[in-house]
């Protein structure tokens, strides 16, 4: 079994006024991928998209920082993170193995702003769909980044924030996925 972990830290906290943090764990064996995400300090009662991002050219994806704020509006938006973190590759929703980003089966935070997500998926289906979708790219979790998105609609965002649904897809936390040395 191979284990991976990401410490998830805040992004855009100056704009949101929130300091979300958490941890993602991945356990991979020959048959299954077990995914766990535990988040605190996120907007309460809000659906939170969470995706694994990456570059499909065998390069290491990195978490975004304020230096990626290309339009200097004080917010790192969905479009700006892709330059350093790559595209969304795996949605962490009800069925990650399907690679269906349109499904609204993502976690909703409780009234305290916490949520836990746990999913087990068949590795064969995930790898097959991943290779089909991304031109035979390898899953390679150690080169990927996890993002958590979503703020309440009453948060005022600059008009320059890019993306189809700025409040839904505003990145609020991210973390580098790293292989855990069990030795």
Steps between C-alpha positions, in 0.01 A plus 500: 500500500615851420388792715480867408409804704435871448490762771234742379562867578306823433490687172324834449453542875549878478192523278284231667589574862524124555796281587403155373735213563497126487661184383451263208614139514522250217565126536567320174526125455462270199119515514383813681572865567374621837457878520444696819470879530442670834440876491434764766444874478326496161181696430211335684211340315673550165567229241876464459639375172832326558719379218841353437688723255808420300705536189474210259847545353680319785585830673443569868192712571538753781246672725415856402605802706427870472784530249262334247258796527563600138241779489601628846144517632596349836338165423638179353218370286429172327665605174817630667571178694517294182828662392695344788269219616368375170149407412250320720556128444291316761186632668473396863125453494265200524674313218858621436573208267248634247690830464165683486561857615140605432350287777396706802571217741781682679507542881301769678653647816304482824394807701848516659675507162634144514461200275644153455511318169577132455486298182638167377526447127612215279845581371451324164203718402670817623826432315318397181285815500800715593710368211209540258432858611860618521680339206648202688629714789595321821298550819821593687345654813839621626502760221153633575333772708162500677274806500190582702262763362196699601394811688160634598324708235505807727881523485583795277743396229672731251335504156835382363467155663495254211300182460144394424382499863739722699348435846469125445845460345710747701796301638507532879761237591759277337774252574782313329444125489811315613585133534539398864812303585384226736858390567 
